[in-house]
Amino acid sequence: MVTEAAFRKMALALPDVTEEPHFEKPSFRRKGKIFATYHRGDNKAMLKLTPVLQAVYAAYGPDVYLPVPGYWGRQGATFVLLALADETVFAEALQAAWEGVGTKKKGKQ
C-alpha cells in the first residue's frame, strides 16, 4: 500500500521536482513537465509512462495499474490504485515516469 504521504515523499525526493496544482489535483513536475498527479478522492495516482512501460506494469498488476481511459491512456497515462500498490514497484514506476519527462524528443533541443 502506498499512502498519499509516501507518494509525495517519493516524488519530491527525485531531483528537480516541484509540486504544483493541476485542475485541483497535486501534480509533480520535472522542469515544468508533469510526470505524476494525485487524485485524493480516489486515492490513486496518474503516472505518465510510455505505452510499453504501461503494458509492463499492467501485466504485472492488472488490478493496480490501469490505462487512463481515452487518448491519454493510449499515450501511456496510467492510473495506479495506491491502496493495492506495492511500494517498491510503485517507486520504480514513479521513477520511470520522472525519467520519461526528462528525456529530449528527437528533433527537439
C-alpha positions as a Python dict, from the first residue, in 0.01 Angstrom:
ca = {
    (1, 'M'): (0, 0, 0),
    (2, 'V'): (121, 350, -84),
    (3, 'T'): (-15, 640, 120),
    (4, 'E'): (-53, 995, -5),
    (5, 'A'): (232, 1100, 223),
    (6, 'A'): (459, 823, 90),
    (7, 'F'): (372, 913, -270),
    (8, 'R'): (450, 1280, -209),
    (9, 'K'): (777, 1196, -30),
    (10, 'M'): (890, 965, -313),
    (11, 'A'): (803, 1218, -583),
    (12, 'L'): (966, 1515, -410),
    (13, 'A'): (1282, 1312, -339),
    (14, 'L'): (1353, 1295, -713),
    (15, 'P'): (1581, 1571, -849),
    (16, 'D'): (1433, 1890, -996),
    (17, 'V'): (1076, 1810, -882),
    (18, 'T'): (816, 2065, -781),
    (19, 'E'): (461, 2014, -660),
    (20, 'E'): (202, 2239, -823),
    (21, 'P'): (-178, 2234, -854),
    (22, 'H'): (-325, 2095, -1174),
    (23, 'F'): (-705, 2112, -1207),
    (24, 'E'): (-742, 2094, -827),
    (25, 'K'): (-506, 1796, -804),
    (26, 'P'): (-148, 1797, -680),
    (27, 'S'): (86, 1746, -974),
    (28, 'F'): (452, 1661, -965),
    (29, 'R'): (669, 1816, -1232),
    (30, 'R'): (1024, 1788, -1354),
    (31, 'K'): (1139, 2117, -1501),
    (32, 'G'): (775, 2216, -1553),
    (33, 'K'): (660, 1889, -1712),
    (34, 'I'): (401, 1676, -1530),
    (35, 'F'): (503, 1318, -1467),
    (36, 'A'): (250, 1234, -1193),
    (37, 'T'): (-68, 1358, -1031),
    (38, 'Y'): (-252, 1254, -715),
    (39, 'H'): (-630, 1204, -711),
    (40, 'R'): (-733, 1241, -345),
    (41, 'G'): (-1094, 1128, -370),
    (42, 'D'): (-998, 800, -534),
    (43, 'N'): (-659, 755, -363),
    (44, 'K'): (-493, 695, -695),
    (45, 'A'): (-202, 833, -886),
    (46, 'M'): (-162, 903, -1254),
    (47, 'L'): (181, 831, -1394),
    (48, 'K'): (295, 946, -1736),
    (49, 'L'): (457, 627, -1867),
    (50, 'T'): (542, 514, -2217),
    (51, 'P'): (288, 276, -2373),
    (52, 'V'): (545, -5, -2343),
    (53, 'L'): (602, 56, -1971),
    (54, 'Q'): (228, 90, -1919),
    (55, 'A'): (185, -258, -2069),
    (56, 'V'): (460, -400, -1847),
    (57, 'Y'): (309, -260, -1525),
    (58, 'A'): (-45, -354, -1630),
    (59, 'A'): (71, -711, -1693),
    (60, 'Y'): (241, -715, -1351),
    (61, 'G'): (-64, -579, -1166),
    (62, 'P'): (-374, -563, -1388),
    (63, 'D'): (-593, -460, -1092),
    (64, 'V'): (-344, -194, -979),
    (65, 'Y'): (-202, -33, -1298),
    (66, 'L'): (-478, 73, -1537),
    (67, 'P'): (-462, 280, -1858),
    (68, 'V'): (-637, 615, -1824),
    (69, 'P'): (-948, 595, -2045),
    (70, 'G'): (-923, 755, -2390),
    (71, 'Y'): (-645, 934, -2571),
    (72, 'W'): (-414, 995, -2274),
    (73, 'G'): (-426, 630, -2178),
    (74, 'R'): (-326, 524, -2528),
    (75, 'Q'): (-25, 755, -2491),
    (76, 'G'): (84, 580, -2168),
    (77, 'A'): (-101, 772, -1895),
    (78, 'T'): (-162, 513, -1624),
    (79, 'F'): (-377, 516, -1311),
    (80, 'V'): (-231, 340, -1008),
    (81, 'L'): (-464, 229, -729),
    (82, 'L'): (-242, 316, -436),
    (83, 'A'): (-423, 106, -175),
    (84, 'L'): (-326, -203, -377),
    (85, 'A'): (20, -94, -494),
    (86, 'D'): (344, -244, -371),
    (87, 'E'): (560, 48, -256),
    (88, 'T'): (882, -77, -419),
    (89, 'V'): (720, -142, -757),
    (90, 'F'): (537, 190, -741),
    (91, 'A'): (864, 371, -666),
    (92, 'E'): (1016, 213, -979),
    (93, 'A'): (716, 318, -1191),
    (94, 'L'): (726, 670, -1047),
    (95, 'Q'): (1095, 699, -1132),
    (96, 'A'): (1026, 573, -1485),
    (97, 'A'): (763, 847, -1527),
    (98, 'W'): (1009, 1105, -1393),
    (99, 'E'): (1280, 983, -1632),
    (100, 'G'): (1036, 993, -1923),
    (101, 'V'): (965, 1365, -1895),
    (102, 'G'): (1335, 1440, -1864),
    (103, 'T'): (1435, 1292, -2196),
    (104, 'K'): (1451, 1507, -2506),
    (105, 'K'): (1240, 1403, -2802),
    (106, 'K'): (1406, 1351, -3138),
    (107, 'G'): (1433, 1673, -3332),
    (108, 'K'): (1387, 1890, -3021),
    (109, 'Q'): (1669, 2058, -2835),
}
